[in-house]
Structure formats: structure tokens, C-alpha cells
Amino acid sequence: MEPASDKDLHTIKAVTEAAGLAATRGEWNRVEHYLQLREHLLSQEALSPEHRTYVLTVDRTIAEQITVAQAGLASLLDEAAKTRQRLQGLRRWNGAFSSDSGTIERHI
């Protein structure tokens, strides 16, 4: 399913659905774009209570997906830091200096 074009997103509900779909796909730039578009639409019209409930439900889902993505990124950054520390330890063990280019060479 292709993302909707901006001209197809003329209702707050459609823009909210597009933002939710983009969040599911991890397309965070699109999520931001759709939410800005929705903000513009919200400035021009009022929501019924049922539409407001729907929008809030989708927004909560998007917020949960953001939290999961942030946790995943934090885990990846932690692993990258641990790997970097291991590589620095290997360089020291191998007699390399901290100003190395980042490659590991074995001098015999």
C-alpha cells in the first residue's frame, strides 16, 4: 500500500490514519509531516467528540511506537559503545596508540 499524497489527505481523520501508518512503518519524517498537516487542518475546523477520541487513540499508538523505536536505538547505541570499547582494548593489547586510524594491525 502506497502512502497517500497530500492532496488525498483533506480530512483530519485521513491525515491521522496516514500518520499512524507511517509510524507503523518507522517513517518518522512522514509522521512529522502528517502531524504538521493535521495541525494546520485542526486550526481550520473543530473535531466532534468521537473524532477527538479517535485522534487521541491513534496519537497514543504513535507515541508507543516512538517509545519502542527509541528503546531500540538506545540498545543499538549501547552495543556500539561496547563494541568500540572492545576494539580500543584490542588496540591497546596489540600495542597501538589511541591516535590510530581505527584499523587493527598486528606487528610481528
LUMTI-525519 format. One record per residue: residue in three letters; x, y, z of N, C-alpha, C, CB in turn. Coordinates in pm, whole numbers, plus 50000, padded with zeros to 5 digits. Glycine has a CB too. Example, Ala and Ser with C-alpha at 12.3 -4.5 7.8 and 13.67 -1.06 7.14 Angstrom:
REM LUMTI-525519
ALA513194943150780512304955050780513204967050780511314955350905;SER512854977550708513674989450714512905000350787514084994050572;
This chain:
REM LUMTI-525519
MET500844988250000500005000050000500885012450000499055000050121;GLU500675021249905501465033449892500955044149987501425038549747;PRO501875052750036501425063850119500525073250039502635071650176;ALA499565079050106498645088250040499375101250006497415091150128;SER498965107449897499555120349864498855131049948499425123449711;ASP499495142549960498925153250042497555157649991499875165150045;LYS497345157349859496055161749805494925152149842496145163249654;ASP495265139449873494255129749916493935130950064494735115649885;LEU494745138350136494595139350281493915152550316495965138150353;HIS492635153150293491925165650318491085165350445491045168850202;THR491095154150516490365153850642491335150550755489215143450637;ILE490985154850872491815152350989491965137351013491225159251114;LYS490885129950992490935115551012491885108950913489535109450999;ALA491845112950787492735107150686494185110150717492375112350547;VAL494475122250760495855126050793496315118250916495965141350817;THR495425116551013495765109051133496045094451098494635109951237;GLU495235088651012495465074750969496795073550895494315069850878;ALA497105083250810498375083050737499555083950834498435094650634;ALA499435092150936500505093351037500675080151112500185104751137;GLY499575073651146499635060851215500285050151129498245056351255;LEU499955049851001500555040150909502055042850892499855040650772;ALA502405055550879503825059050866504595054950992503995074250840;ALA503995056751109504655052851234504855037751238503835057651356;THR503865030351193503965015751189505145011551102502675009551136;ARG505385019050996506475015950904507815021850949506145020950767;GLY507785029951055509025036251102509455047851016510125026051108;GLU508535053750944508825065150856508585078050934507945064750726;TRP509535081251022509325092051119509235105851054510425091951220;ASN509925108050943509795120850874508385122750820510815121850759;ARG507795111950770506415112550721505455114950837506035099550646;VAL505695108450950504835110551067504825125351103505325102051188;GLU506005131251111506095145351145505365153951043507565149651155;HIS505555150750915504885158350809503365157650824505315153050670;TYR502845145450843501395143750854500845150650978501045129050858;LEU501585150151087501095156851209501095172051193501955152851329;GLN502055177351119502045191751091500875195451000503375196151026;LEU500605186950902499455189050814498165188550895499435178550701;ARG498095178950984496895177851068496735190051158496955165151154;GLU497845195051212497775207151294497185218751215499185210851347;HIS497585219851090497035230251003495535228350985497755230250866;LEU495105215950959493675213150942492895215751071493465198650898;LEU493505212251184492835214551312492625229351341493645208251425;SER493505237651287493355252151309492175257651230494645259551271;GLN491675249751134490585254551049489225248451081490925251650907;GLU489205237651158487935231351189487965224851327487565221051082;ALA486795223251384486675217051516486385202151499485555223951601;LEU486765194251598486525179951595485315176351680487765172351645;SER484565166551632483485161151714484125152851825482475152451628;PRO483385150351932483955142352041484415128451995482935140852153;GLU483675122051904484085108751858485355109351773482955102151777;HIS485495119651690486715121251612487895124651703486535132151505;ARG487635132651805488685136051901489195123451971488165146252005;THR488295114552009488665101952073489515093551978487415094152117;TYR489095092951852489855085351752491255090951735489115085451617;VAL491365104051720492665110551702493575107851822492485125751680;LEU493015108951942493815106452062494275091952070493015109952187;THR493435082552028493805068452028494965065951932492585059751990;VAL494885071451812495975069751716497235076551768495575075551578;ASP497085088351827498255095451880498945087351990497835109151935;ARG498165080752075498755072252180499515060552118497655066952275;THR498955054852013499625043851944500945048551884498705037951834;ILE500925060251821502145065951764503165068451874501845079051688;ALA502725073751987503645076452099504275063352149502895083552215;GLU503485052652156504025039752198505055034652097502885029352214;GLN504785036451969505745032051866507025040251874505115033151726;ILE506905052851905508095061351922508915056352040507695076151942;THR508255052852150508955047852268509705034952236507955045452382;VAL509065025952160509715013352121510925016252032508705004052048;ALA510755025351936511865028751846513025034951924511385038451736;GLN512715043752018513765050052099514505039652182513165060852192;ALA513765029952238514405019452317515315010952228513345010452386;GLY514865008152107515695000552014516965008051977514914997351889;LEU516835021051952518005029151920518965029952038517585043251879;ALA518415031352158519275031952277520055018952292518425034652403;SER519395007752265520064994852274521174993752170519054983452257;LEU520904998152048521924997751943523105006851976521315001851808;LEU522825018552031523915027652070524755021752183523345041252113;ASP524095014952276524805008452385525724997452331523815002552487;GLU525194989452239526014978852178527184984852100525154970252085;ALA526954995652029528035002251954529125007252049527475013951869;ALA528715012852163529695017752262530505006152319528975025352376;LYS529854994952347530554983152399531534977752295529554972152440;THR531124977352170532004972652063533204981952049531234971751929;ARG532954994752056534055004552048535055002452162533495019052051;GLN534545000052283535424997652397536254984952376534614996652527;ARG535614974552322536354962052296537454964352193535384951052247;LEU537144972052089538144974951987539304983152044537504982351869;GLN538984992652130540055000452194540924991452280539455011852280;GLY540324981852348541074972252428541974963752341540134963452508;LEU541474959652226542304951852133543474960152081541454946752016;ARG543224972752054544304981452006545394982852113543754995351968;ARG544944984852237545934986152346546704973052363545224989952479;TRP546014961952356546654948952370547644946652257545604937752372;ASN547334951752140548164949952023549294960352017547324950751898;GLY549344969352112550394979352117550134991552031551674973252077;ALA548924993551990548595005151907548375017251996547345002351820;PHE548435028651935548205041252006546775045851984549195051951960;SER546275054052073544895058852064544685067951945544505066052191;SER545765073051886545605081751770545595073951639546705092151768;ASP545435060651647545385052151529544235056051437545255037551569;SER544315051051317543265053651219542015045451247543775050651079;GLY542075036251339540925027951370541085013751320539705033951312;THR542135010851247542344997251199543224989851298542984997251058;ILE543074977051299543884968651388544954961951304542994958051464;GLU546214963951343547334957751273548124949751375548244968351201;ARG548664938851328549494930651416550944932351371549054915351412;HIS551784937551460553204939351430553984927651487553724952851486;ILE554674920751403555434909051448556904912151449555154896851359;
